[in-house]
Amino acid sequence: MSEVETTVRAVLADVLALSPERVDTFRADTPLFGALPELDSMAVAGVLTELEDRLGIVIEDDEVDGEMLETFGALTRFATSKALV
C-alpha cells in the first residue's frame, strides 16, 4: 500500500468518522460519492482540504468532479497524481 493510499484511507476515516476497519475493506472499485451516506457535498470539502493538508498538495476547484470521487481507486489515483507533481 502506498503512502498516498494510506493517507486517503486515514482522511476518509477521520473526516467521515468511519471506523478504520471499515476503511481497510475499501478496494479500488469501492464506490464513494453517492454510495457512502457520510460523504455528502459538505463532507467532500472537508476530505479535499484534509488531503491538501496531509499530502502538501493543492486541489483546484476545476479539478473536482464526480469521477474523481466515484470510487476509492479514482480518489487515490487523483491524489497520487497531485502528489507526484
Gaussian input, Z-matrix of N, CA and C with variables (Angstrom, degrees):
# hf/3-21g

backbone

0 1
 N
 C     1     B1
 C     2     B2     1     A1
 N     3     B3     2     A2     1     D1
 C     4     B4     3     A3     2     D2
 C     5     B5     4     A4     3     D3
 N     6     B6     5     A5     4     D4
 C     7     B7     6     A6     5     D5
 C     8     B8     7     A7     6     D6
 N     9     B9     8     A8     7     D7
 C    10    B10     9     A9     8     D8
 C    11    B11    10    A10     9     D9
 N    12    B12    11    A11    10    D10
 C    13    B13    12    A12    11    D11
 C    14    B14    13    A13    12    D12
 N    15    B15    14    A14    13    D13
 C    16    B16    15    A15    14    D14
 C    17    B17    16    A16    15    D15
 N    18    B18    17    A17    16    D16
 C    19    B19    18    A18    17    D17
 C    20    B20    19    A19    18    D18
 N    21    B21    20    A20    19    D19
 C    22    B22    21    A21    20    D20
 C    23    B23    22    A22    21    D21
 N    24    B24    23    A23    22    D22
 C    25    B25    24    A24    23    D23
 C    26    B26    25    A25    24    D24
 N    27    B27    26    A26    25    D25
 C    28    B28    27    A27    26    D26
 C    29    B29    28    A28    27    D27
 N    30    B30    29    A29    28    D28
 C    31    B31    30    A30    29    D29
 C    32    B32    31    A31    30    D30
 N    33    B33    32    A32    31    D31
 C    34    B34    33    A33    32    D32
 C    35    B35    34    A34    33    D33
 N    36    B36    35    A35    34    D34
 C    37    B37    36    A36    35    D35
 C    38    B38    37    A37    36    D36
 N    39    B39    38    A38    37    D37
 C    40    B40    39    A39    38    D38
 C    41    B41    40    A40    39    D39
 N    42    B42    41    A41    40    D40
 C    43    B43    42    A42    41    D41
 C    44    B44    43    A43    42    D42
 N    45    B45    44    A44    43    D43
 C    46    B46    45    A45    44    D44
 C    47    B47    46    A46    45    D45
 N    48    B48    47    A47    46    D46
 C    49    B49    48    A48    47    D47
 C    50    B50    49    A49    48    D48
 N    51    B51    50    A50    49    D49
 C    52    B52    51    A51    50    D50
 C    53    B53    52    A52    51    D51
 N    54    B54    53    A53    52    D52
 C    55    B55    54    A54    53    D53
 C    56    B56    55    A55    54    D54
 N    57    B57    56    A56    55    D55
 C    58    B58    57    A57    56    D56
 C    59    B59    58    A58    57    D57
 N    60    B60    59    A59    58    D58
 C    61    B61    60    A60    59    D59
 C    62    B62    61    A61    60    D60
 N    63    B63    62    A62    61    D61
 C    64    B64    63    A63    62    D62
 C    65    B65    64    A64    63    D63
 N    66    B66    65    A65    64    D64
 C    67    B67    66    A66    65    D65
 C    68    B68    67    A67    66    D66
 N    69    B69    68    A68    67    D67
 C    70    B70    69    A69    68    D68
 C    71    B71    70    A70    69    D69
 N    72    B72    71    A71    70    D70
 C    73    B73    72    A72    71    D71
 C    74    B74    73    A73    72    D72
 N    75    B75    74    A74    73    D73
 C    76    B76    75    A75    74    D74
 C    77    B77    76    A76    75    D75
 N    78    B78    77    A77    76    D76
 C    79    B79    78    A78    77    D77
 C    80    B80    79    A79    78    D78
 N    81    B81    80    A80    79    D79
 C    82    B82    81    A81    80    D80
 C    83    B83    82    A82    81    D81
 N    84    B84    83    A83    82    D82
 C    85    B85    84    A84    83    D83
 C    86    B86    85    A85    84    D84
 N    87    B87    86    A86    85    D85
 C    88    B88    87    A87    86    D86
 C    89    B89    88    A88    87    D87
 N    90    B90    89    A89    88    D88
 C    91    B91    90    A90    89    D89
 C    92    B92    91    A91    90    D90
 N    93    B93    92    A92    91    D91
 C    94    B94    93    A93    92    D92
 C    95    B95    94    A94    93    D93
 N    96    B96    95    A95    94    D94
 C    97    B97    96    A96    95    D95
 C    98    B98    97    A97    96    D96
 N    99    B99    98    A98    97    D97
 C   100   B100    99    A99    98    D98
 C   101   B101   100   A100    99    D99
 N   102   B102   101   A101   100   D100
 C   103   B103   102   A102   101   D101
 C   104   B104   103   A103   102   D102
 N   105   B105   104   A104   103   D103
 C   106   B106   105   A105   104   D104
 C   107   B107   106   A106   105   D105
 N   108   B108   107   A107   106   D106
 C   109   B109   108   A108   107   D107
 C   110   B110   109   A109   108   D108
 N   111   B111   110   A110   109   D109
 C   112   B112   111   A111   110   D110
 C   113   B113   112   A112   111   D111
 N   114   B114   113   A113   112   D112
 C   115   B115   114   A114   113   D113
 C   116   B116   115   A115   114   D114
 N   117   B117   116   A116   115   D115
 C   118   B118   117   A117   116   D116
 C   119   B119   118   A118   117   D117
 N   120   B120   119   A119   118   D118
 C   121   B121   120   A120   119   D119
 C   122   B122   121   A121   120   D120
 N   123   B123   122   A122   121   D121
 C   124   B124   123   A123   122   D122
 C   125   B125   124   A124   123   D123
 N   126   B126   125   A125   124   D124
 C   127   B127   126   A126   125   D125
 C   128   B128   127   A127   126   D126
 N   129   B129   128   A128   127   D127
 C   130   B130   129   A129   128   D128
 C   131   B131   130   A130   129   D129
 N   132   B132   131   A131   130   D130
 C   133   B133   132   A132   131   D131
 C   134   B134   133   A133   132   D132
 N   135   B135   134   A134   133   D133
 C   136   B136   135   A135   134   D134
 C   137   B137   136   A136   135   D135
 N   138   B138   137   A137   136   D136
 C   139   B139   138   A138   137   D137
 C   140   B140   139   A139   138   D138
 N   141   B141   140   A140   139   D139
 C   142   B142   141   A141   140   D140
 C   143   B143   142   A142   141   D141
 N   144   B144   143   A143   142   D142
 C   145   B145   144   A144   143   D143
 C   146   B146   145   A145   144   D144
 N   147   B147   146   A146   145   D145
 C   148   B148   147   A147   146   D146
 C   149   B149   148   A148   147   D147
 N   150   B150   149   A149   148   D148
 C   151   B151   150   A150   149   D149
 C   152   B152   151   A151   150   D150
 N   153   B153   152   A152   151   D151
 C   154   B154   153   A153   152   D152
 C   155   B155   154   A154   153   D153
 N   156   B156   155   A155   154   D154
 C   157   B157   156   A156   155   D155
 C   158   B158   157   A157   156   D156
 N   159   B159   158   A158   157   D157
 C   160   B160   159   A159   158   D158
 C   161   B161   160   A160   159   D159
 N   162   B162   161   A161   160   D160
 C   163   B163   162   A162   161   D161
 C   164   B164   163   A163   162   D162
 N   165   B165   164   A164   163   D163
 C   166   B166   165   A165   164   D164
 C   167   B167   166   A166   165   D165
 N   168   B168   167   A167   166   D166
 C   169   B169   168   A168   167   D167
 C   170   B170   169   A169   168   D168
 N   171   B171   170   A170   169   D169
 C   172   B172   171   A171   170   D170
 C   173   B173   172   A172   171   D171
 N   174   B174   173   A173   172   D172
 C   175   B175   174   A174   173   D173
 C   176   B176   175   A175   174   D174
 N   177   B177   176   A176   175   D175
 C   178   B178   177   A177   176   D176
 C   179   B179   178   A178   177   D177
 N   180   B180   179   A179   178   D178
 C   181   B181   180   A180   179   D179
 C   182   B182   181   A181   180   D180
 N   183   B183   182   A182   181   D181
 C   184   B184   183   A183   182   D182
 C   185   B185   184   A184   183   D183
 N   186   B186   185   A185   184   D184
 C   187   B187   186   A186   185   D185
 C   188   B188   187   A187   186   D186
 N   189   B189   188   A188   187   D187
 C   190   B190   189   A189   188   D188
 C   191   B191   190   A190   189   D189
 N   192   B192   191   A191   190   D190
 C   193   B193   192   A192   191   D191
 C   194   B194   193   A193   192   D192
 N   195   B195   194   A194   193   D193
 C   196   B196   195   A195   194   D194
 C   197   B197   196   A196   195   D195
 N   198   B198   197   A197   196   D196
 C   199   B199   198   A198   197   D197
 C   200   B200   199   A199   198   D198
 N   201   B201   200   A200   199   D199
 C   202   B202   201   A201   200   D200
 C   203   B203   202   A202   201   D201
 N   204   B204   203   A203   202   D202
 C   205   B205   204   A204   203   D203
 C   206   B206   205   A205   204   D204
 N   207   B207   206   A206   205   D205
 C   208   B208   207   A207   206   D206
 C   209   B209   208   A208   207   D207
 N   210   B210   209   A209   208   D208
 C   211   B211   210   A210   209   D209
 C   212   B212   211   A211   210   D210
 N   213   B213   212   A212   211   D211
 C   214   B214   213   A213   212   D212
 C   215   B215   214   A214   213   D213
 N   216   B216   215   A215   214   D214
 C   217   B217   216   A216   215   D215
 C   218   B218   217   A217   216   D216
 N   219   B219   218   A218   217   D217
 C   220   B220   219   A219   218   D218
 C   221   B221   220   A220   219   D219
 N   222   B222   221   A221   220   D220
 C   223   B223   222   A222   221   D221
 C   224   B224   223   A223   222   D222
 N   225   B225   224   A224   223   D223
 C   226   B226   225   A225   224   D224
 C   227   B227   226   A226   225   D225
 N   228   B228   227   A227   226   D226
 C   229   B229   228   A228   227   D227
 C   230   B230   229   A229   228   D228
 N   231   B231   230   A230   229   D229
 C   232   B232   231   A231   230   D230
 C   233   B233   232   A232   231   D231
 N   234   B234   233   A233   232   D232
 C   235   B235   234   A234   233   D233
 C   236   B236   235   A235   234   D234
 N   237   B237   236   A236   235   D235
 C   238   B238   237   A237   236   D236
 C   239   B239   238   A238   237   D237
 N   240   B240   239   A239   238   D238
 C   241   B241   240   A240   239   D239
 C   242   B242   241   A241   240   D240
 N   243   B243   242   A242   241   D241
 C   244   B244   243   A243   242   D242
 C   245   B245   244   A244   243   D243
 N   246   B246   245   A245   244   D244
 C   247   B247   246   A246   245   D245
 C   248   B248   247   A247   246   D246
 N   249   B249   248   A248   247   D247
 C   250   B250   249   A249   248   D248
 C   251   B251   250   A250   249   D249
 N   252   B252   251   A251   250   D250
 C   253   B253   252   A252   251   D251
 C   254   B254   253   A253   252   D252

   B1=1.4493
   B2=1.5287
   B3=1.3204
   B4=1.4630
   B5=1.5297
   B6=1.3200
   B7=1.4612
   B8=1.5214
   B9=1.3334
   B10=1.4693
   B11=1.5300
   B12=1.3224
   B13=1.4707
   B14=1.5184
   B15=1.3130
   B16=1.4609
   B17=1.5233
   B18=1.3320
   B19=1.4604
   B20=1.5250
   B21=1.3229
   B22=1.4680
   B23=1.5269
   B24=1.3162
   B25=1.4696
   B26=1.5250
   B27=1.3284
   B28=1.4679
   B29=1.5259
   B30=1.3148
   B31=1.4733
   B32=1.5222
   B33=1.3194
   B34=1.4608
   B35=1.5218
   B36=1.3100
   B37=1.4612
   B38=1.5230
   B39=1.3271
   B40=1.4669
   B41=1.5223
   B42=1.3246
   B43=1.4662
   B44=1.5320
   B45=1.3245
   B46=1.4640
   B47=1.5244
   B48=1.3204
   B49=1.4647
   B50=1.5336
   B51=1.3361
   B52=1.4624
   B53=1.5144
   B54=1.3039
   B55=1.4590
   B56=1.5324
   B57=1.3343
   B58=1.4624
   B59=1.5302
   B60=1.3229
   B61=1.4563
   B62=1.5254
   B63=1.3274
   B64=1.4648
   B65=1.5222
   B66=1.3238
   B67=1.4603
   B68=1.5284
   B69=1.3227
   B70=1.4683
   B71=1.5227
   B72=1.3437
   B73=1.4612
   B74=1.5200
   B75=1.3425
   B76=1.4650
   B77=1.5207
   B78=1.3176
   B79=1.4588
   B80=1.5234
   B81=1.3034
   B82=1.4685
   B83=1.5258
   B84=1.3298
   B85=1.4635
   B86=1.5263
   B87=1.3382
   B88=1.4643
   B89=1.5262
   B90=1.3342
   B91=1.4578
   B92=1.5302
   B93=1.3172
   B94=1.4656
   B95=1.5311
   B96=1.3384
   B97=1.4588
   B98=1.5280
   B99=1.3154
   B100=1.4613
   B101=1.5166
   B102=1.3276
   B103=1.4661
   B104=1.5302
   B105=1.3182
   B106=1.4621
   B107=1.5243
   B108=1.3230
   B109=1.4669
   B110=1.5346
   B111=1.3233
   B112=1.4685
   B113=1.5308
   B114=1.3339
   B115=1.4635
   B116=1.5270
   B117=1.3376
   B118=1.4535
   B119=1.5221
   B120=1.3169
   B121=1.4651
   B122=1.5225
   B123=1.3147
   B124=1.4666
   B125=1.5294
   B126=1.3176
   B127=1.4644
   B128=1.5262
   B129=1.3350
   B130=1.4689
   B131=1.5191
   B132=1.3227
   B133=1.4713
   B134=1.5195
   B135=1.3192
   B136=1.4605
   B137=1.5144
   B138=1.3340
   B139=1.4629
   B140=1.5274
   B141=1.3348
   B142=1.4644
   B143=1.5232
   B144=1.3159
   B145=1.4628
   B146=1.5219
   B147=1.3018
   B148=1.4649
   B149=1.5273
   B150=1.3304
   B151=1.4676
   B152=1.5305
   B153=1.3178
   B154=1.4659
   B155=1.5230
   B156=1.3207
   B157=1.4691
   B158=1.5266
   B159=1.3154
   B160=1.4699
   B161=1.5255
   B162=1.3357
   B163=1.4635
   B164=1.5234
   B165=1.3269
   B166=1.4600
   B167=1.5198
   B168=1.3280
   B169=1.4690
   B170=1.5201
   B171=1.3166
   B172=1.4609
   B173=1.5225
   B174=1.3189
   B175=1.4591
   B176=1.5209
   B177=1.3170
   B178=1.4656
   B179=1.5266
   B180=1.3292
   B181=1.4638
   B182=1.5229
   B183=1.3362
   B184=1.4634
   B185=1.5338
   B186=1.3347
   B187=1.4711
   B188=1.5289
   B189=1.3175
   B190=1.4557
   B191=1.5207
   B192=1.3221
   B193=1.4605
   B194=1.5219
   B195=1.3015
   B196=1.4557
   B197=1.5100
   B198=1.3268
   B199=1.4711
   B200=1.5212
   B201=1.3298
   B202=1.4646
   B203=1.5300
   B204=1.3294
   B205=1.4594
   B206=1.5242
   B207=1.3216
   B208=1.4604
   B209=1.5323
   B210=1.3394
   B211=1.4657
   B212=1.5231
   B213=1.3201
   B214=1.4608
   B215=1.5255
   B216=1.3207
   B217=1.4606
   B218=1.5216
   B219=1.3348
   B220=1.4657
   B221=1.5246
   B222=1.3247
   B223=1.4622
   B224=1.5292
   B225=1.3101
   B226=1.4630
   B227=1.5263
   B228=1.3332
   B229=1.4715
   B230=1.5188
   B231=1.3318
   B232=1.4627
   B233=1.5332
   B234=1.3264
   B235=1.4678
   B236=1.5181
   B237=1.3144
   B238=1.4764
   B239=1.5138
   B240=1.3344
   B241=1.4628
   B242=1.5285
   B243=1.3147
   B244=1.4662
   B245=1.5310
   B246=1.3079
   B247=1.4656
   B248=1.5307
   B249=1.3191
   B250=1.4619
   B251=1.5171
   B252=1.3245
   B253=1.4728
   B254=1.5196
   A1=108.81
   A2=116.30
   A3=120.46
   A4=111.27
   A5=115.15
   A6=120.42
   A7=110.48
   A8=116.92
   A9=120.24
   A10=110.02
   A11=117.13
   A12=119.86
   A13=110.66
   A14=117.44
   A15=121.50
   A16=110.45
   A17=116.68
   A18=121.02
   A19=110.97
   A20=117.75
   A21=120.90
   A22=109.49
   A23=117.77
   A24=120.95
   A25=110.91
   A26=116.84
   A27=120.62
   A28=111.18
   A29=116.88
   A30=120.80
   A31=110.20
   A32=117.36
   A33=119.85
   A34=111.08
   A35=117.00
   A36=120.51
   A37=110.86
   A38=116.82
   A39=120.89
   A40=112.72
   A41=116.91
   A42=120.45
   A43=111.67
   A44=116.58
   A45=120.13
   A46=112.85
   A47=116.77
   A48=122.33
   A49=111.38
   A50=114.88
   A51=121.28
   A52=108.65
   A53=116.83
   A54=119.38
   A55=109.37
   A56=116.11
   A57=119.09
   A58=111.79
   A59=117.37
   A60=120.93
   A61=110.96
   A62=116.26
   A63=119.94
   A64=110.84
   A65=116.31
   A66=120.83
   A67=110.55
   A68=117.42
   A69=121.08
   A70=112.55
   A71=117.54
   A72=120.49
   A73=112.36
   A74=118.08
   A75=120.93
   A76=110.64
   A77=115.76
   A78=123.15
   A79=107.97
   A80=117.40
   A81=121.08
   A82=111.69
   A83=117.88
   A84=120.02
   A85=113.99
   A86=117.62
   A87=121.01
   A88=109.28
   A89=118.23
   A90=120.05
   A91=111.47
   A92=116.20
   A93=121.09
   A94=110.27
   A95=116.41
   A96=120.37
   A97=109.96
   A98=115.18
   A99=120.65
   A100=112.63
   A101=116.55
   A102=120.53
   A103=111.71
   A104=116.61
   A105=121.02
   A106=108.48
   A107=118.15
   A108=118.94
   A109=112.46
   A110=116.23
   A111=120.33
   A112=112.09
   A113=116.93
   A114=121.33
   A115=109.47
   A116=114.57
   A117=119.34
   A118=109.24
   A119=116.87
   A120=119.72
   A121=112.33
   A122=118.02
   A123=120.60
   A124=111.02
   A125=116.55
   A126=120.79
   A127=111.45
   A128=117.42
   A129=120.55
   A130=110.28
   A131=116.61
   A132=120.80
   A133=110.76
   A134=117.30
   A135=121.02
   A136=112.72
   A137=116.27
   A138=120.77
   A139=110.27
   A140=116.51
   A141=119.87
   A142=112.03
   A143=116.97
   A144=120.62
   A145=111.04
   A146=116.28
   A147=120.55
   A148=111.12
   A149=117.37
   A150=120.06
   A151=110.18
   A152=116.73
   A153=120.20
   A154=110.72
   A155=116.21
   A156=120.79
   A157=112.11
   A158=116.62
   A159=119.94
   A160=113.74
   A161=116.22
   A162=119.39
   A163=112.57
   A164=117.19
   A165=120.16
   A166=112.34
   A167=115.70
   A168=121.13
   A169=109.70
   A170=116.15
   A171=122.40
   A172=107.52
   A173=115.82
   A174=121.46
   A175=107.24
   A176=115.09
   A177=120.51
   A178=109.87
   A179=115.98
   A180=120.70
   A181=112.53
   A182=116.86
   A183=119.34
   A184=113.28
   A185=116.76
   A186=120.45
   A187=111.88
   A188=116.18
   A189=120.56
   A190=109.43
   A191=115.01
   A192=120.18
   A193=109.57
   A194=114.93
   A195=120.26
   A196=113.87
   A197=116.61
   A198=119.58
   A199=112.05
   A200=117.71
   A201=119.80
   A202=112.32
   A203=116.80
   A204=121.07
   A205=112.57
   A206=116.31
   A207=120.44
   A208=112.65
   A209=116.34
   A210=120.52
   A211=110.10
   A212=115.15
   A213=120.13
   A214=110.37
   A215=116.59
   A216=120.78
   A217=112.24
   A218=116.60
   A219=120.43
   A220=110.66
   A221=117.05
   A222=120.61
   A223=110.75
   A224=117.07
   A225=120.93
   A226=111.00
   A227=117.25
   A228=120.34
   A229=111.23
   A230=116.82
   A231=120.64
   A232=109.99
   A233=116.99
   A234=120.44
   A235=110.84
   A236=117.13
   A237=120.79
   A238=110.37
   A239=117.17
   A240=119.97
   A241=111.51
   A242=116.92
   A243=120.45
   A244=110.99
   A245=117.12
   A246=121.22
   A247=111.67
   A248=116.78
   A249=120.32
   A250=112.96
   A251=116.97
   A252=120.46
   A253=110.25
   D1=131.73
   D2=-177.95
   D3=-76.69
   D4=163.55
   D5=177.46
   D6=-61.65
   D7=-39.20
   D8=179.67
   D9=-65.06
   D10=-44.55
   D11=179.19
   D12=-61.05
   D13=-42.58
   D14=177.66
   D15=-60.58
   D16=-41.15
   D17=179.73
   D18=-67.58
   D19=-41.95
   D20=178.24
   D21=-61.01
   D22=-43.84
   D23=177.45
   D24=-59.96
   D25=-45.14
   D26=-178.71
   D27=-64.80
   D28=-40.46
   D29=179.05
   D30=-63.58
   D31=-46.26
   D32=178.94
   D33=-60.97
   D34=-42.15
   D35=178.89
   D36=-63.88
   D37=-46.62
   D38=-175.70
   D39=-71.01
   D40=-50.16
   D41=-174.43
   D42=-71.84
   D43=-38.02
   D44=-176.77
   D45=-94.20
   D46=0.24
   D47=-178.80
   D48=56.30
   D49=43.78
   D50=175.74
   D51=-94.93
   D52=149.14
   D53=178.08
   D54=-69.93
   D55=144.10
   D56=176.84
   D57=-57.25
   D58=-33.36
   D59=179.13
   D60=-63.98
   D61=-39.66
   D62=178.41
   D63=-66.73
   D64=-45.78
   D65=-178.97
   D66=-64.96
   D67=-32.88
   D68=178.43
   D69=-62.73
   D70=-22.08
   D71=179.53
   D72=-83.51
   D73=-9.31
   D74=-178.77
   D75=-64.81
   D76=132.89
   D77=175.69
   D78=-115.92
   D79=174.71
   D80=-177.37
   D81=-55.55
   D82=-35.49
   D83=-176.75
   D84=-94.09
   D85=9.36
   D86=177.81
   D87=-67.79
   D88=120.27
   D89=179.94
   D90=-68.91
   D91=143.09
   D92=179.65
   D93=-113.95
   D94=-88.22
   D95=-174.15
   D96=-63.25
   D97=125.59
   D98=-176.90
   D99=94.77
   D100=-18.53
   D101=-179.73
   D102=-109.82
   D103=-32.02
   D104=176.69
   D105=-96.39
   D106=114.00
   D107=179.93
   D108=-59.74
   D109=-27.64
   D110=-179.54
   D111=-69.66
   D112=-23.41
   D113=-177.32
   D114=-96.35
   D115=77.00
   D116=175.76
   D117=-96.19
   D118=-177.15
   D119=-174.97
   D120=-62.17
   D121=-32.44
   D122=177.60
   D123=-70.42
   D124=-38.74
   D125=-178.89
   D126=-70.25
   D127=-28.31
   D128=178.80
   D129=-56.88
   D130=-45.27
   D131=179.86
   D132=-59.52
   D133=-42.29
   D134=178.56
   D135=-64.59
   D136=-41.72
   D137=179.17
   D138=-63.29
   D139=-46.63
   D140=-178.14
   D141=-66.49
   D142=-40.53
   D143=177.82
   D144=-63.15
   D145=-41.74
   D146=179.79
   D147=-67.98
   D148=-38.11
   D149=175.41
   D150=-62.04
   D151=-42.94
   D152=177.86
   D153=-58.27
   D154=-47.39
   D155=-178.09
   D156=-64.22
   D157=-47.97
   D158=-174.73
   D159=-74.24
   D160=-31.19
   D161=-177.51
   D162=-99.90
   D163=-7.20
   D164=-179.11
   D165=66.21
   D166=39.86
   D167=-178.84
   D168=-117.36
   D169=168.67
   D170=173.41
   D171=-122.52
   D172=126.37
   D173=178.08
   D174=-108.79
   D175=115.40
   D176=-179.82
   D177=-77.91
   D178=149.67
   D179=-179.07
   D180=-55.60
   D181=-39.01
   D182=-177.03
   D183=-74.35
   D184=-5.22
   D185=176.86
   D186=-90.18
   D187=-13.09
   D188=-176.25
   D189=-87.40
   D190=120.18
   D191=176.92
   D192=-149.42
   D193=173.86
   D194=-177.49
   D195=-62.90
   D196=-32.49
   D197=-178.09
   D198=-64.92
   D199=-41.14
   D200=-178.28
   D201=-67.74
   D202=-20.11
   D203=-179.34
   D204=-107.60
   D205=3.87
   D206=-174.72
   D207=-65.00
   D208=-44.73
   D209=-178.69
   D210=-135.08
   D211=165.11
   D212=176.26
   D213=-60.84
   D214=-40.19
   D215=179.64
   D216=-63.77
   D217=-41.31
   D218=179.71
   D219=-63.99
   D220=-43.07
   D221=179.07
   D222=-65.54
   D223=-41.20
   D224=179.65
   D225=-66.50
   D226=-42.28
   D227=176.90
   D228=-61.84
   D229=-42.94
   D230=178.63
   D231=-61.15
   D232=-49.43
   D233=-179.25
   D234=-61.71
   D235=-39.18
   D236=178.71
   D237=-63.57
   D238=-43.27
   D239=-179.78
   D240=-63.54
   D241=-34.88
   D242=178.53
   D243=-73.57
   D244=-36.42
   D245=-177.93
   D246=-71.44
   D247=-23.86
   D248=-177.66
   D249=-86.66
   D250=-8.76
   D251=-177.45
   D252=-76.80

